[in-house]
Amino acid sequence: MGLLDGKVAVVTGAGRGIGREEALLLAAEGARVVVNDVGAGLHGESGGDAHPAEEVVALIQTAGGEAAVNGDDISSWAGGKNVVEQAIDTFGSLDILVNNAGILRDKMSFNMDESDWDDVIRVHLKGHFAATHHAAVYWRNRAKSGEDVTGRIINTSSEAGLFGNAGQANYAAAKAGIAALTWVEARELGRYGVTSNAIAPRARTRMTETIFGGDGMSAAEGAFDAWDPKNIANVVAFLAAPASADITGQILVVFGADIYAMSAFKAVGQVTRDKAWTPEELVAAKGDLFKGISSGVPDFSFI
């Protein structure tokens, strides 16, 4: 018996890295999985394997599971619709949507081209929303017809989106948007039996090797591998499970065996009175307004 027996899942960007491990683990827990990947390079360029998802599907099938390849570009409206419809047509339903696909185009803001911005926002942010929109339509229609819906949306944000990171204006903006999108989805879809949560993962992938460097990301022989993307997949399977129906609108930072439940924006200082402030008065009062802030720019120091 698996945690996800009888469930149907879609995992985008599942040909490599974190998405690959998510697809494999969801299948191992009993879900039938549509493995989406366009086969693009790290920066979104075409070439290489047409469908790296084929290997993932083969591994699932060899282990006795059920899976299907999807090569649609989920950053397009049609692609998001196709991957959802494929799950329903092939396996009869859709219960779990894991939005994972992404690319990098890292540059400082003063060096970034328009296409660098547009492509990253499109693949990450629109790619999350396109598939989610069509899944939400499906779940809402089922709920309104009286069916019992247990939908799960699991998005992929990033610490760059939560704290900002130099050289990643496009990526950080997209990932911050995904965090906000997660909160909106949780508010909108809860009445239909759907939860929406997000992870902000640290793991060894093509993307993180360009940020953290390959050195130091491997575990010593016999030691726990904190950078193994399987660690992230475990948290995703937990969020996808029926027992997690009471968890929604949450952002989880995950690194190795360390999991942090993050809070949304909250006031850390304030100044109040019954008349408008002048700029000069605000200069004098800024110590009170910002008294709960330890530094001017948030960082990753909590990990």
N, C-alpha and C positions, 0 to 999 in steps of 0.2 A: 504494500500500500504506500502510495506517495502522497506528499502534502498537497499536490495539485492534480490528483486523479480526476479525469473527466473534463479538465479545463482546456481551453484553447488560447494560445498566446501568439502575439506578434512581437518580434524583437527586431528593431531597425538597426542598421549598421552592425549586423551580427556575424559578419564574415571573419572578423579578427578581434583581438583585444578583449575588452570588457564585454561587448555584445556577444561575442562567441561564447564566452564562459556563461553568460546569462542564459543563452539559448540552450546550451548543453545541460545546465543544472535544472532549468524549468522542465526540460524533457525527462531528465532523470527522476524528477519528482512527479512525473505522470502526465504532464501537459503535452498536448499536441501543438507543435510550434511551426509558425511560418517564419522562416529565416530570411530577413531582408538584407540585401547589400547590393550596391551598384558596382562594386569592384573598383572604385576610384582610388587614387593615391592619397597620401596624407593631406595634400593641399587641394584635393578635389579634382585633380587632373585624371583624364581617362587613360586607360592602358592597363597592362598586367592581366591578371585573371579576370575574365568576364564576370564570373560569379564565384568569388571565394566562399560564398555561402554553401556551395555544393559540397565542399568537404565537411562542413558542419552538419549538414543534413545527412550525409553518409555516415558520420560518426553516430548520430542519433539513431538512425535506422539499424546500424550494426548492433547497437546496444538494445535493440528491441522496441525502440520508440517510434513515433510517427512525426514526420516533419516534411515541409515543402519549401522549395526555393522561391524567393521573390526578388526580382532584379529591378524593381521600379525605383525611380528617383522620388523619394518621399518629400523632397523639398518642393515638389509641384503638387497642385491641388489634385490632379488626376492620379498621381502616384500614391498620395495618401489614401485616396478612395480605393484604388486598386488593391492595395495590400490588405485593407480591411475586408473588402469583398472577397478576396481570395481565401482568407481565413474562414469566412462564413460559408462560401461555396464548397471549399475542400473538406472542412471539418465540422460544418454544421452550426457554428456559433463563434463568438469572440468573447472572451472573459478577461483577458490580460493584454494590455498594450504597454510595452517597454520602449520608450523613445530614447534612443542611444546614439543614432548616427550623427557624425560631425566631421568637420575639417578644421585645419589651422591655416591662417595667413598672418602670422605674427609680424608686426612692424610697429615702430613708434608712431604716434598719431600724426606727427609732422612728415612722415615718410609714406604713410598709407595711401594706396590708390583707391579710387571709388569702387573698383571691382573687388578689391580685398575686403572692403566693408560689406558690399552687397552680397557677395558669395557666402561669407561666414554667417551673416544674419539670416540669409535664405536657408542654408542647410540646417543650422541649429534651431533657430527660432521658428521660422515658417515650417521647417520639417517636423518639429514637434507638434505645431498646431494643425497642420494639414491632416495628418493621420488621426489626431485626437478629435478633430471636428467630425470626421466621418464615423469614428467609433461612438462618439457622443450621440449622434443622430440615431444610430442603431440601438444603443442602450435606452435612450429616451423613448423611442417608439415601442420597444418591448415593454418598458415599465408602464407606459400609458395604456397598453393593451392588457394589462393585468398580470404580466409575467413577473416572476421573482428574478431580479437582476443583481448580480454580484460583480460588477465591473471594477477593474483595477487599472489605473493609469500610474505608471512609474516613470518619471522624467529624469533627465540627467542634467543637472546644473554643474556648478564648479565653485571651488573656493575663489577663483578669479572673479566670478559673478557676485559672490557674497562680500568680498573685500577689495576687489580691484587688483590689477597686476600690470605693471608697466610693460609696454610692448604688446598689449592684448586688448586694445580698445574695442575692436570688433567682437572678439570672442567673449570678453568680460561683459559687454553690453548684452550680447545674446544670452549668456548664461544667467545674468540678472533678470532678463526678461522671462526666462524659463521659470525662475523661482516665483516671480509674480504670477505667471500663467498658472502655475501649480495651485496657488492660493485661490485664484479665480475659479479654476475647475472644481476645487473642493467645495466652494460656496455654491456653484451653479448645479453641480451634478449629484450632490449628496442625497437629494430628495428622490433620485432615481436609482439609488442603490450602488452608486459609483464612488470610489475613493480616488484621490489624487495626491501623490506624494512625490518627492524628488530626492535623489542622492547627489552628493557632491563628492566624487570618488578620487582617491589617490591610488594609482596602480601602475604597473609596468605595461605601457602600451607604446605604439608608435608616436602618439601625441605627447605623452609625458616625457619620453626620452629626449625630446627636443627642448623641454622646459627644465627638467631636473638633471639631465645628462644620464647616460647609460651607466656610468661608474657609480657604485654604491647602491644600485637598485637590485642587486642579487643577494640572496640569503646565503650565509655560510652553510656548508654541507651539514644536513641534519637539523638545522635551525628553522624556526618558523619564518616563512617568507611573507613579510608584511606587504610586499609589493605585488603579490600574486593577485591577478584579477579575479580569481575564484573567490577571494574574500568579499569582493563587491557583489558577486552573483548570489552569495548566501543571503545578503541583506535584501536584495531584490526579490528572491524567492519568499522571504519572510513577509515582505510588504504585499506580495501577490496572493498570499495564503488566505483562505476563508477566515482564519482566526484573527486577521488584521483588519476586519471590517470596521473597527472602532478607531482606526488610525487614518487620518486624512489631513491634508494641508500642512504636512510636516516636511522639513528639509533636514536630511541626515548627512553629515560629513562622515565619510568612512575611509579609514586608513588602517590596513591590517586588521587587527582585532579591536581597534579603537573606534567607537561609534559615538558621534556627538549629535544630539538633537538640538537644532539651532532655533533661536527665537526670531520672530519677525522684528521689524523696526520698532523701537520703543523709545520714549522720551528719556533722556539721561540728564536733563537740566531744563530749567524754564525760568522765564521772567514774566510776570503778569502784573497788570494794573488796569485802571479804567479809562485811560487816555492813550493816544498814540505816542510811540517812541520817536524821538529825533535820532538821527544818526549819531550825534555826539553823546546822547544818553546811552545808546546801545554800546558804544565804545566803553563807557564807564561800567556798564552792567555785564560785559561779556564774560567775566569770571563766573558769574552765577549761571548764565545761559549754558556755558560749556563745562560746568564743574564736574559732570560725570564722565567726561571724555579724558582718557589717559594720554592720548596722543592725537595729533592732527589727522593722521591717515591710518585707517585700520590695516592690520597685517595678519599674517598666518601664525602668530606667535603662540596661540593657544595649543597648537599641536607640536 
